[in-house]
Amino acid sequence: MKAVVTRVKSAAVTIEGKINGSIGQGFLVLLGVGPDDNEEVSSRLADKICNCRVFSDENGKMNLSVGQVNGEFLVVSQFTLYADLKSRRPGFNKAAKPDLAIPLYEHFMDCLRNNGFKVEHGEFGADMQVESVNDGPVTLLFDTDNL
């Protein structure tokens, strides 16, 4: 799995002109699922992101996790994270097919909820508009092949 995680002051996802999910302070997670991913990988990634200490403490140091600041999550499916960029027109055959990707996307969000977080989300496969007020900016790339 791959995730682009941005520390945000707020974020929202809109589908067909209607807000589908919105959060205040927390993480906007663009989540891509690969064909070899499974629930164990999804759980490991969720745990890693939940415990990543990139929020400022009382001294202005990045030392607090999203939980320590009562942060929230907005999770948006992003198969394009698995794009093959060798040619000018990206190919997406390295992304997991929906029959695998959807359950793992849902499992990832369940892992966050099981850790006590409010989780908002987009809609898998929908045309979405994502807005965010980035904080920092702090943006991290997680790839479970390298965790």
Backbone bond lengths (Angstrom), bond angles and torsions (degrees), N, CA, C in turn:
res aa  C-N    CA-C-N  psi(-1)  N-CA   C-N-CA  omega(-1)  CA-C   N-CA-C  phi
1 M - - - 1.449 - - 1.518 108.31 -
2 K 1.309 113.40 152.36 1.453 120.67 175.50 1.515 107.89 -128.50
3 A 1.330 115.50 143.59 1.453 120.17 177.66 1.523 109.44 -142.21
4 V 1.305 115.18 132.60 1.454 121.92 169.31 1.524 104.71 -101.32
5 V 1.324 115.74 117.58 1.460 121.93 -173.54 1.524 108.52 -116.70
6 T 1.326 114.97 122.03 1.460 120.72 -179.39 1.520 109.50 -117.12
7 R 1.318 115.44 129.54 1.459 120.78 173.89 1.524 106.83 -73.89
8 V 1.339 115.62 125.94 1.466 119.65 -174.46 1.531 111.96 -128.03
9 K 1.314 114.91 153.35 1.466 122.16 168.23 1.523 108.63 -81.04
10 S 1.357 115.47 -33.03 1.463 122.00 176.29 1.527 108.11 -164.25
11 A 1.337 115.31 158.33 1.460 120.72 177.20 1.517 108.66 -158.18
12 A 1.332 115.25 153.42 1.464 120.55 179.45 1.517 109.43 -150.66
13 V 1.319 115.47 151.69 1.459 121.78 174.29 1.521 107.76 -123.95
14 T 1.333 115.08 132.07 1.458 122.41 -177.88 1.523 109.22 -118.06
15 I 1.331 116.14 136.79 1.459 122.72 177.15 1.526 107.42 -128.44
16 E 1.324 115.10 124.36 1.466 122.03 -179.68 1.531 111.85 51.01
17 G 1.331 115.96 43.90 1.452 122.14 175.55 1.516 115.82 79.55
18 K 1.338 117.44 0.79 1.471 121.05 -178.56 1.529 109.71 -117.47
19 I 1.331 115.95 134.53 1.466 119.61 178.31 1.525 108.37 -67.64
20 N 1.317 115.21 122.31 1.465 121.73 -179.98 1.521 111.40 -92.15
21 G 1.331 116.29 -30.84 1.457 121.35 179.85 1.518 109.83 -162.52
22 S 1.323 116.45 145.34 1.462 120.07 176.63 1.518 109.36 -151.26
23 I 1.322 115.08 150.28 1.462 121.73 179.57 1.518 110.16 -136.47
24 G 1.311 114.12 164.15 1.459 121.57 168.84 1.521 107.74 -92.96
25 Q 1.326 117.09 -136.75 1.460 121.82 -179.03 1.516 110.64 -59.30
26 G 1.327 115.49 137.56 1.459 119.92 177.16 1.503 111.85 158.43
27 F 1.334 114.90 -142.47 1.461 121.77 -177.73 1.520 111.51 -121.55
28 L 1.320 115.42 131.71 1.451 122.59 165.18 1.518 105.34 -93.00
29 V 1.342 116.43 121.27 1.461 121.51 -177.49 1.520 109.24 -115.76
30 L 1.334 116.53 115.70 1.461 122.18 170.60 1.522 105.21 -93.53
31 L 1.339 116.80 115.87 1.461 121.94 -168.80 1.522 111.80 -115.01
32 G 1.325 115.55 124.25 1.462 122.23 175.74 1.515 110.34 -113.72
33 V 1.335 115.90 140.62 1.456 122.03 -179.17 1.524 108.89 -114.94
34 G 1.338 115.54 132.18 1.455 121.46 178.04 1.521 111.61 -98.26
35 P 1.317 117.81 165.03 1.464 121.78 -174.99 1.523 114.61 -67.27
36 D 1.326 118.87 -18.79 1.461 121.80 -179.11 1.529 112.70 -101.07
37 D 1.321 117.45 6.08 1.459 120.53 -177.79 1.525 111.57 -78.14
38 N 1.341 115.11 158.75 1.463 121.47 -179.58 1.527 108.94 -149.63
39 E 1.336 117.30 -179.22 1.461 120.91 -177.35 1.522 112.67 -63.00
40 E 1.319 117.48 -35.72 1.469 119.99 178.13 1.525 110.63 -61.45
41 V 1.318 116.82 -43.69 1.461 121.90 178.46 1.530 109.78 -63.64
42 S 1.324 116.61 -43.66 1.461 121.99 -179.99 1.530 110.83 -61.30
43 S 1.326 117.04 -44.43 1.469 121.79 178.97 1.518 111.35 -63.45
44 R 1.328 116.17 -42.84 1.465 121.13 -179.62 1.535 110.79 -62.79
45 L 1.332 116.11 -41.96 1.458 119.94 179.37 1.524 110.99 -65.71
46 A 1.314 117.17 -44.68 1.468 120.75 178.63 1.524 110.71 -58.81
47 D 1.321 117.17 -44.50 1.462 121.50 179.59 1.529 110.92 -62.30
48 K 1.317 116.19 -43.26 1.466 120.85 -179.23 1.534 110.76 -61.56
49 I 1.333 116.29 -43.80 1.462 120.12 -178.83 1.529 110.51 -69.56
50 C 1.324 117.70 -42.51 1.475 121.26 179.62 1.521 111.86 -58.66
51 N 1.306 117.55 -32.37 1.460 121.72 -174.77 1.520 114.50 -101.81
52 C 1.326 116.54 5.10 1.464 121.04 178.78 1.529 108.80 -72.39
53 R 1.324 116.23 124.33 1.464 121.97 -173.74 1.526 110.46 -97.48
54 V 1.331 116.13 88.88 1.464 120.40 -179.44 1.530 112.90 -128.37
55 F 1.339 117.16 9.40 1.455 120.14 175.84 1.529 108.58 -96.89
56 S 1.315 115.84 147.23 1.464 121.36 -172.93 1.524 112.22 -74.06
57 D 1.332 114.63 137.77 1.461 120.57 173.78 1.533 109.04 -88.80
58 E 1.338 116.48 -171.37 1.466 120.76 -177.09 1.526 112.59 -64.32
59 N 1.336 117.67 -16.43 1.462 121.86 178.41 1.525 112.79 -99.74
60 G 1.327 116.47 6.94 1.455 120.28 179.36 1.521 114.14 79.24
61 K 1.319 117.09 10.91 1.467 121.85 179.61 1.526 109.75 -92.36
62 M 1.318 117.35 142.16 1.471 120.67 175.01 1.524 107.40 -72.37
63 N 1.341 115.25 97.61 1.455 120.06 -172.39 1.533 113.11 -141.93
64 L 1.348 117.57 -2.33 1.458 120.67 -175.53 1.528 111.02 -115.10
65 S 1.323 115.51 146.71 1.465 121.11 176.64 1.526 109.46 -85.47
66 V 1.304 115.98 169.43 1.467 121.81 179.19 1.531 110.23 -60.05
67 G 1.303 117.99 -35.75 1.460 121.13 178.03 1.508 112.81 -66.57
68 Q 1.322 116.47 -35.96 1.462 121.01 -178.23 1.522 112.76 -70.74
69 V 1.334 117.50 -15.53 1.466 120.92 177.53 1.531 111.00 -111.10
70 N 1.356 115.79 14.43 1.471 121.16 -177.92 1.521 111.75 54.35
71 G 1.324 115.90 40.82 1.452 121.60 -178.73 1.517 112.83 -77.99
72 E 1.315 114.55 168.56 1.460 123.59 -178.47 1.518 109.32 -124.39
73 F 1.324 116.08 169.82 1.456 121.92 179.52 1.524 111.00 -123.44
74 L 1.330 115.65 137.78 1.457 122.36 165.69 1.522 105.69 -118.61
75 V 1.339 116.51 116.38 1.464 121.77 -175.90 1.524 108.72 -110.63
76 V 1.337 115.49 128.06 1.457 122.01 -178.42 1.525 108.51 -127.48
77 S 1.332 116.54 126.74 1.469 120.01 178.54 1.525 109.27 -66.36
78 Q 1.330 116.25 140.88 1.464 120.95 -172.73 1.526 110.34 -147.82
79 F 1.332 116.49 76.02 1.467 119.85 -178.07 1.522 112.07 -62.94
80 T 1.333 117.53 -20.76 1.462 120.27 -178.25 1.528 112.82 -67.81
81 L 1.340 117.78 -10.28 1.464 119.43 174.79 1.530 111.29 -65.53
82 Y 1.329 116.47 -17.29 1.465 121.39 178.24 1.528 112.15 -101.91
83 A 1.319 116.71 22.83 1.463 121.16 -178.79 1.524 111.75 -64.66
84 D 1.316 115.07 139.71 1.460 122.68 170.47 1.525 105.69 -91.85
85 L 1.325 116.34 114.80 1.463 121.33 -172.69 1.522 113.74 -105.32
86 K 1.326 116.88 22.71 1.464 119.90 -178.88 1.525 112.39 -66.87
87 S 1.312 117.55 -32.14 1.464 120.44 177.60 1.525 108.99 -110.07
88 R 1.314 115.92 178.20 1.460 120.04 -178.56 1.525 112.42 -71.49
89 R 1.320 116.45 -26.06 1.462 120.72 177.64 1.523 107.42 -104.18
90 P 1.347 117.25 112.13 1.467 119.51 -176.75 1.528 112.50 -60.80
91 G 1.316 114.29 145.15 1.462 121.13 172.79 1.515 108.84 -107.05
92 F 1.340 116.27 149.67 1.460 119.57 -174.67 1.517 113.13 -123.55
93 N 1.323 117.63 21.98 1.466 119.50 -178.16 1.527 112.92 -75.09
94 K 1.327 118.56 -4.55 1.464 121.14 176.77 1.525 112.38 -89.14
95 A 1.329 116.97 -5.94 1.465 121.34 176.72 1.521 109.23 -84.37
96 A 1.322 116.14 150.22 1.465 120.81 177.77 1.521 109.72 -66.10
97 K 1.315 115.88 147.44 1.464 122.26 175.08 1.533 108.40 -71.84
98 P 1.335 117.32 155.55 1.477 120.60 -176.76 1.525 114.80 -54.16
99 D 1.331 118.84 -33.88 1.472 119.25 -178.19 1.527 112.33 -64.34
100 L 1.317 118.55 -24.20 1.462 122.59 173.92 1.529 110.66 -96.89
101 A 1.320 116.33 -42.74 1.463 121.07 -172.49 1.531 112.87 -66.83
102 I 1.319 117.77 -42.39 1.467 119.75 -176.59 1.529 111.61 -61.65
103 P 1.342 119.56 -50.33 1.473 118.03 178.95 1.534 113.58 -61.30
104 L 1.331 117.96 -33.67 1.463 119.69 179.37 1.527 111.52 -74.82
105 Y 1.317 117.40 -34.80 1.471 122.54 173.21 1.531 108.89 -60.43
106 E 1.329 116.79 -46.95 1.460 121.79 178.31 1.537 111.14 -64.46
107 H 1.331 116.88 -41.64 1.470 121.27 179.26 1.527 110.60 -62.10
108 F 1.311 116.83 -42.56 1.463 121.44 178.40 1.530 109.87 -57.36
109 M 1.329 116.44 -47.21 1.471 119.81 179.90 1.522 111.47 -66.40
110 D 1.329 117.55 -36.83 1.468 120.75 176.28 1.528 110.69 -61.89
111 C 1.317 117.07 -39.08 1.473 120.51 177.80 1.522 110.38 -61.30
112 L 1.322 117.29 -41.93 1.467 120.41 177.93 1.526 110.71 -64.04
113 R 1.336 115.89 -45.28 1.470 119.88 179.24 1.530 111.07 -61.99
114 N 1.324 116.71 -40.09 1.466 121.05 179.63 1.519 112.29 -64.80
115 N 1.326 116.26 -18.82 1.465 121.23 174.75 1.519 111.61 -91.21
116 G 1.332 116.67 7.73 1.455 121.33 174.24 1.513 116.51 91.75
117 F 1.326 117.34 10.85 1.456 119.93 -176.51 1.517 112.87 -92.34
118 K 1.333 114.76 147.70 1.460 121.29 166.91 1.523 105.63 -75.24
119 V 1.341 116.04 129.46 1.460 120.88 -178.76 1.525 108.88 -127.70
120 E 1.307 115.80 119.27 1.460 122.92 171.86 1.530 106.46 -105.57
121 H 1.324 116.47 163.87 1.467 117.62 -175.05 1.515 111.83 -157.71
122 G 1.322 112.96 167.14 1.453 120.95 171.93 1.518 108.95 -87.66
123 E 1.313 115.72 -157.83 1.457 122.02 178.36 1.521 107.86 -125.35
124 F 1.315 116.35 122.52 1.461 121.00 -175.79 1.529 109.81 -55.02
125 G 1.321 116.81 126.44 1.457 122.76 175.90 1.515 115.45 82.57
126 A 1.320 117.81 -3.92 1.466 120.26 -178.77 1.526 110.68 -81.75
127 D 1.326 115.48 158.59 1.454 122.01 170.96 1.521 106.15 -81.98
128 M 1.324 117.08 112.66 1.462 121.90 -172.34 1.522 110.99 -121.52
129 Q 1.321 114.79 150.52 1.451 121.42 170.41 1.526 106.18 -112.64
130 V 1.322 114.68 126.06 1.463 120.63 -176.85 1.522 108.61 -114.39
131 E 1.318 114.99 127.99 1.462 121.29 176.72 1.517 108.47 -117.75
132 S 1.332 115.74 142.57 1.455 118.51 175.65 1.518 110.28 -149.61
133 V 1.314 114.25 148.04 1.457 121.78 169.99 1.521 104.36 -105.91
134 N 1.325 115.42 98.38 1.459 121.12 -175.97 1.520 110.31 -69.40
135 D 1.308 115.58 143.14 1.452 122.59 -177.07 1.518 108.78 -110.67
136 G 1.308 116.54 107.76 1.464 121.01 178.85 1.520 112.77 127.76
137 P 1.271 119.82 -72.62 1.466 129.16 -3.81 1.527 112.22 -75.59
138 V 1.326 113.87 146.21 1.463 121.97 173.56 1.517 106.67 -125.49
139 T 1.322 116.24 114.70 1.459 122.02 178.83 1.513 108.54 -132.77
140 L 1.347 115.70 129.96 1.454 122.07 -175.37 1.521 109.93 -123.73
141 L 1.320 116.00 145.54 1.456 122.07 176.54 1.516 108.71 -109.69
142 F 1.341 115.73 119.29 1.467 121.95 177.29 1.512 107.57 -107.53
143 D 1.307 116.39 131.00 1.463 122.49 175.54 1.527 106.28 -132.91
144 T 1.332 116.98 116.37 1.462 119.51 -174.60 1.522 112.20 -64.62
145 D 1.312 118.22 -16.39 1.471 119.63 173.87 1.524 111.32 -67.83
146 N 1.338 116.54 -17.76 1.469 120.97 -176.52 1.527 113.25 -117.18
147 L 1.326 118.07 11.07 1.473 119.83 -178.33 1.515 110.52 -94.00
